[in-house]
Amino acid sequence: MASLAEQTEQAERERAETASRQLAATSLRRRKQTLELCAAAMRGLSGQGGLHFRGPALYRESTPVAMPAPHVHPGTDAVTLDAFRGAADGMALRLQHSDAALHAEFCPATPARMLVFEMLEQFRTESLADGAMPGVRANLNRRFQQWSRDFEASTLADTDLGLILFTVAQVCRARITAEPMSPDFEDRIESTRAELAPHVGTHLAALRLERFSQPSFGRHALAIAETVAAISEHLEAREARPSRSGGRVPQFQLLFDQDSNDDAVPTAGYGRSDALEAGGDGYRKFTTAYDRELQATDLVRAELLRGYRQQLDDDIARQGINVPRLGRALGAALSTAVHDGWDGDAIEGRLDGSRIARLVTASGDRRVFRTERIELRTDATVTFLVDCSGSMKEHSAAVAALVDVYARALELAGARCEVLGFTTAAWNGGRAGKDWIRTGRPPHPGRLNEVRHLVFKDADTPWRRARPAIAGLMKKDLFREGVDGEAVDWACARLADAGNGTGNCGTSSNSSERRILLVVSDGSPMDGATALANDGHYLEQHLRDVVAAHEAAGNAEIFGLGVGLDLSPYYRRNITLDLSRGSSAAVVGQVLAMLAGRR
């Protein structure tokens, strides 16, 4: 038995861990709110719709939008509105005033030339900010000054090449935007500026005059980039000067693309898969011979299910969630107005031809109109798809409570509901992996494992009959690895079938107007054998492709519910849940707000 001191220490450790998780969840929510606000401002300023952030990367609908200029990437270590708004304004102006195709035509390929050219084009678009928006100019200047201070604090500024790049950035921005250079930097760059002047003076003088013409400006910018690159190549050929990095910031990223991710807060990993592209025929499955779709009740003994169910009921009762109230709120959030016939004998509305005779037979009777009868009807199918990979074990009870509450409430609201899960039958590839080894390990095998798709509740089974099976989510032996993209495909196919069925979950509709998929996960897709035989991004890219394809086709509204993790790299609509205290009323409210906010 643990001593009192050990118990106290354990309790303190648990409190600290809980506080840390809550702090991380709060940080994530604020970060998402900041990025959403900045994306909204960008859409307004640029006049372009569909702009949003996935993690730190900018997207237009499902297409990444490259923003290579370094000073419009503030990082996400401590994203605040003040820190990010200048970067967002800069991106918006770049989209508004720069022709991407024309820019690509001029843009050089080598890193040093590209860096200078990208910076100058960004400065050009920032100089075109509307004079009637002084706040935008202030935001842009604040962002650039912060970037300059970070640059100066890094070890990069101690190198000859770094000092040249820093000088070019300061001098060119001051010249293009006609904004004074910070006095803090003038002494630092004085000698370097004097050395550069004879080489770039002519082109530098033309930059502001030509800023309204992208092609003319580009020619001068390209000349400056060529000069700086030639100087840098000369410097690289010399022996490197010893670094004076003591106590200074060692890392400072200059070149950015959409794959760069300096995210310090938990964000799902993502990247391009070379194996997926090299395979030639897209995503592959080495074999489907061992894949299975199983009912949860076939995997868990009935006696065990009863025990889980009792535990689940106790957990839900402790949280004090008002399920009927949630049902009414879901009914309001998911209902649509439908035509339900006409009401006659009205004194206003549309003229009713069958009542016109009254005008002759009863001249004082004006009840010759009819009005349209509108009824609010919940016509939706909602599927919860639960990631049953190993890392989700610790959240299994909280997730089971969340989906159970929602399954019951959705039924009260008149919507149909499915509860599904996905995992694998084995670790490290199982029989599929052994088959691959037996055949000589051919390259690009694709997915290598035995996929298990689990049904805890289908759309046609009432919640009361499905209660024991939903509790099966608490059986931790089911949790292994996760192939998310195939699971989303499977769930969307079931949604389409369920939406077209007759159903018996409180609706007589033959087809659902809304089909909603909620994916509950705490991480990126992961299957060890698949990652080793292909690459680490194989399943990640497939998931992104699958979600984007279904959203583009309009098959379903797909939401990501990240358990302590930002799933924005995969799901455009997403929230982050803190389940450290179970499925509390606050967590249930978060999901409701997300569903209600769709319109």
Salt bridges, closest charged atoms under 4 A:
GLU9 OE2 - ARG13 NH1 3.56
GLU12 OE2 - ARG15 NH2 2.42
ASP82 OD1 - ARG85 NH1 3.55
GLU118 OE1 - ARG94 NH2 2.81
GLU118 OE2 - HIS103 NE2 3.01
GLU121 OE2 - ARG124 NH2 2.88
GLU126 OE2 - HIS71 NE2 2.94
GLU126 OE1 - ARG173 NH2 3.34
GLU152 OE2 - ARG188 NH1 3.31
ASP158 OD1 - ARG188 NH2 3.80
ASP158 OD1 - ARG244 NH2 3.89
ASP158 OD1 - ARG248 NH1 2.68
ASP160 OD2 - ARG238 NH2 3.58
ASP160 OD1 - ARG241 NH1 3.24
GLU179 OE1 - ARG173 NH1 3.04
GLU190 OE1 - ARG193 NH2 3.07
GLU226 OE1 - ARG113 NE 2.84
GLU233 OE2 - ARG113 NH1 3.13
ASP259 OD2 - ARG272 NH1 2.54
ASP263 OD2 - ARG31 NH2 2.96
ASP281 OD2 - ARG284 NE 3.97
ASP291 OD2 - ARG447 NH2 2.76
GLU293 OE2 - ARG494 NH1 3.14
GLU303 OE1 - ARG301 NH1 3.96
ASP313 OD1 - ARG309 NH2 2.71
ASP313 OD2 - ARG467 NH2 2.80
ASP315 OD1 - ARG318 NH2 2.23
ASP343 OD1 - ARG373 NH2 2.83
ASP345 OD1 - ARG355 NE 2.84
ASP345 OD1 - ARG358 NH1 3.02
ASP365 OD2 - ARG367 NH2 3.07
GLU372 OE2 - HIS339 ND1 2.71
GLU375 OE2 - ARG377 NH2 3.16
ASP404 OD1 - ARG309 NH1 2.76
GLU418 OE2 - ARG494 NH2 2.68
ASP435 OD1 - ARG438 NH1 2.58
GLU450 OE1 - ARG431 NH2 2.69
GLU450 OE1 - ARG452 NH2 3.93
ASP460 OD1 - ARG416 NH1 3.15
ASP477 OD2 - LYS475 NZ 3.06
GLU486 OE1 - LYS285 NZ 3.89
GLU486 OE2 - ARG447 NE 2.77
ASP489 OD1 - HIS550 NE2 2.61
GLU540 OE1 - HIS537 ND1 2.80
GLU551 OE1 - ARG572 NE 3.94
GLU551 OE2 - ARG573 NH1 3.66
GLU557 OE1 - ARG514 NH2 2.81
GLU557 OE2 - ARG598 NE 3.39
ASP566 OD2 - ARG31 NH1 2.77
